[in-house]
Amino acid sequence: MTDKHAAAPDEMAPRRNFYGRRHGRPLRDSRKKLMESLLPRITVTVTPGKVIDPASLFPAPLKEYWLEIGFGGGEHLAAQAGAHRDVGLIGCEIFLNGIASALSHIEAEALENVRIYPEDVRDLLPALKPQSFDKIFLLFPDPWHKARHASRRFVNQANLDIVASLLKPGAEFRIGSDDPVYIGWALAHTTRHPSFKWLAEKSSDWLVRPDDWPPSRYEQKAIRQGRVPHYFRFERV
Ligand SMILES: C[S@@+](CC[C@H](N)C(=O)[O-])C[C@H]1O[C@@H](n2cnc3c(N)ncnc32)[C@H](O)[C@@H]1O
């Protein structure tokens, strides 16, 4: 266990700013109820100094553990959880309305294998047990395409170091994006990172969503609006 992983969030300096949205329209009553009843039962809590083993979040051991960063409305998270009931999924999202939407999928599809971190994912990542995940998804992250906002992008050296440390050897990191600036940025950072190998077999691979990669809301919106989603798979070497 490295010191970095044992560190409690409040020991990590400095506290980072969050630039996205936390709230949208008022929630309808059924979703408010889910936030009050279902969310507390499946929330992942970060406790200073305590390492979180994903296996400890579920009543019985599961085959694998997967992590989704910024799941938006939870469409991909729920589809993966429904298709792989023997896998434990941790979904992270800070936008309240997105969390409520994911809860409605979790309830409707009786998904027992999902846990939610409803805060800034950057506080959770250092608390998670190293080498405990088989897949990590970062789908259509906020692109912050202006150069002066580049420091807000999730993909950077430090976050890639943490993502690499959480994946088992041979495990997979997936990034989706429709933003030309972010695509170039993410690819440049990930391909020059020593822990990741890009799993592109031919030059058109990244334009076709793999069969085991369910659509997400932003991906569908991008397609409707004429943008071209790109799908990247990296192996943790
Ligand atoms: C552009 S949306 C994409 C959502 C979803 N992955 C999809 O493809 O439909 C990016 C999401 O990441 C979430 N997000 C951004 N920064 C975050 C953070 N630090 N912690 C948790 N969620 C974050 C945002 O709230 C937003 O819902």
The ligand as an ORCA input file, in Angstrom:
! r2SCAN-3c Opt
* xyz 0 1
  C     -20.438     15.054    -20.371
  S     -21.076     14.134    -19.056
  C     -21.034     12.450    -19.640
  C     -21.941     11.560    -18.852
  C     -21.954     10.090    -19.251
  N     -20.667      9.470    -19.029
  C     -22.427      9.881    -20.670
  O     -21.587      9.480    -21.514
  O     -23.613     10.098    -20.922
  C     -19.782     14.131    -17.869
  C     -20.254     13.746    -16.494
  O     -19.152     13.685    -15.597
  C     -19.574     14.189    -14.348
  N     -18.395     14.655    -13.607
  C     -17.525     15.598    -14.004
  N     -16.570     15.785    -13.087
  C     -16.856     14.920    -12.070
  C     -16.243     14.655    -10.828
  N     -15.130     15.300    -10.462
  N     -16.787     13.717    -10.029
  C     -17.914     13.056    -10.413
  N     -18.539     13.270    -11.590
  C     -18.017     14.196    -12.399
  C     -20.509     15.325    -14.707
  O     -21.386     15.655    -13.646
  C     -21.221     14.755    -15.918
  O     -22.418     14.098    -15.572
*
